[in-house]
Amino acid sequence: MKRLFLFMLLAFLFGCESKEGPGTIAPPEAAPEEEVVDTESYYIEDDIDDPLYWVTNEYVQAFMQEVKYRDNDYNYTSILDYDGGGPGEADIPPTVTLEWENKFPDKKLLLTVWDKEWSREYSLGAGATSQELLNLVPKLRYNYKVITTSGDIVTEGTFRTAGSIHQVYFADKARNSRDLGGWKTLDGKTVAYRKIYRGMRINGYVNSAGKAEFRAAGLKAELDLREKSSSSMSTSSYIGKDIAFYNADITDGYVKMLTNYKNGVKGSFEFLAQCLRDNKPVYFHCAIGRDRTGTFAALVLGLLGVSEGDISKDYELTYFAPDGISTNDGGKFVYHRAKSSAYVAVIKHIKGYKKPTFKENVEAYLLEIGVSQKDLDDICRLMLVD
């Protein structure tokens, strides 16, 4: 808590010293209150004695847990107070390792892992005594069972997961990927997990194992925000022709994306709405999952009613990706929420509609570019849970 207080104090002092200029949004008068860490936000608390595994990288978790940004104040950032990619490659989630005693060393095994909405099977060789699990959702109780191919039960049990962000990794080069689920809205709802994911390009960047992880996550649609002239562009998903696919043909991110590529933004939201109606979870991306992807994510989370502060935290999570993704050509991280960032210009552009809330401003922009009210309503209906 000392570290948290120091970060908040420095952020407040820095914000107080900043001058308001054409690229800023004026801060509120009140100082931020120190955030009280609520453990219930990160894992299930009950009387069941399950093993508990953290599935959000510790560097990302520290940032998520310790930082609370004020809405309407973009004069400061806290992200630079944290270690970047870190020694553990912080944009990749930690694995959960299940271990068991195997009394059937000569038989092949089948491991099944499931929760209330998802399941996955792993075929294991004879003599296997462990298996690593990747891309698990935080704050869930999972069940598992290991049997031999002849039906003998080797082991079974349950475990819990903890964390703030559902990070995902699709081997062997696709980075900076995560679920948009888990964020709280200002009216007390929660953005659903396993429906909309963001990240970097996958064509040519995932191997067979990465394709399997993509499918295992339940993803059934790909929204490619990149321009059609990209040398690595294709007309269908790299994962397979059964994956629903849309190319938005957008060249630039930030305000240029909002003003010069309205048709691409409109088509992307229409595709997103239809995929949600068809129960096809979507993975959207640009090249490295930072600029066009970050702009689109801000629109989606804004439409859903997530606070401005939390939307900017999602944008800043790219900081934990490797150099070249998180940094510019000079090796510096400039893609943060502070006044020097292009991100602020996006917020100011959206707020130019002068509606009472950020959600209403996002909705006004999307309606103006031609997205239907039905599509907007369906996205919110299908993405928000009590």
Protein Blocks (a to p, Z undefined) as FASTA:
>chain_A
ZZmmmmmmmmmmmmmmpccdfkbccddfbdcddddddfklmoccdfbdcddddfbdfklm
mmmmmpccdehiakbcfklmpcckbjnopmbccddddddddfblkbccddddddfkbccd
ddddehiabdcdehiaehiacddddddfkopafbgcddddedjbdcddddfkbghiacfe
hiacfkopacdehkbccdddfehpacfklmmmmmmnopabdcdfbdfklmkbcfbdfkbm
klccddehiabgcjllmmmmmmmmmmmmmmmmmmmmnopacddddfkopmmmmmmmmmmm
mmnopafklmmmmmmmmmmpcehjlpcfkopafbbfbfkbmklmmmmmmmmnopabfklm
mmmmmmmnopafklmmmmmmmmpcZZ
